[in-house]
Amino acid sequence: MELHMIGLNIKHDRHFAVDRPEGSGDNLLLIFKTEALVYQDGKEIHVFPNSCIIYRKKSPQLYSACAQTYCNHFLHFDSGGDSVFSELGLPVDTPFNLQNIEEIETILRLISREQISTSPLRESNVGLLLPLLFSKIAENQTEYHSMEYACRHREELTQLRSEIYSTPRKYNSVRELAAAVNLSLSYFQALYSAYFGVSCYDDLLAAKIASGKGFLANSNLSVKEIAFLCGYENDTCFMRCFKKRIGLTPSEYRHRLLKEYSM
């Protein structure tokens, strides 16, 4: 594989559109960070954030914004043939969803840094990272679900997410969340990630930490009491998770807030 060009978090306004009927002359990887429209065989497909499409060299590239803002990652490259995609089980010229987008974005950032590096090993490093990138994309691909498909569960998912953030101690696992809306675990995970652009596990943890921050800022409750209210079995687990996500222990976070308020 050979890298031609990479762009991360490229933003445009609602008028943005790409129309390349004969392709770009190379392969193109697109990861949509906002909702967008993809046009295939005269059909308009509404794609989710964290959807992905891999275009072959001569395939038409037709896509556009569908909201006030548009954002994507892109990577122009030469695959050396389509066999690499078939070997990995990756679809081409059609959108699909990604689960662990953070892992994929980490590799994209490494590739971007290597591209501007002055190291004599730059090309070699990029050559190692590109196969890893597509291997991880293959590992994290899920069946594509259109916006209309997800709408059938919109109300249940929206209500569940509201519960996660309003009463974070109610749920402590992804399995419990799936059971709450009567969906299989794998189906629920794919649908949640496609609809909200974040994995249900990360969202659950984010809700618990956000609630903890609120209690630390607006109450005199002990860290142990707050851990219980956020759904943690013990304060040690809460403190470890809080430190990992915020960079401070709960006590340090509260102390910093008190210091800022007193200034």
Order of alpha helices (4+ residues) and beta strands (2+ residues): beta-beta-beta-beta-beta-beta-beta-beta-alpha-beta-alpha-alpha-beta-alpha-alpha-alpha-alpha-alpha-alpha-alpha-alpha
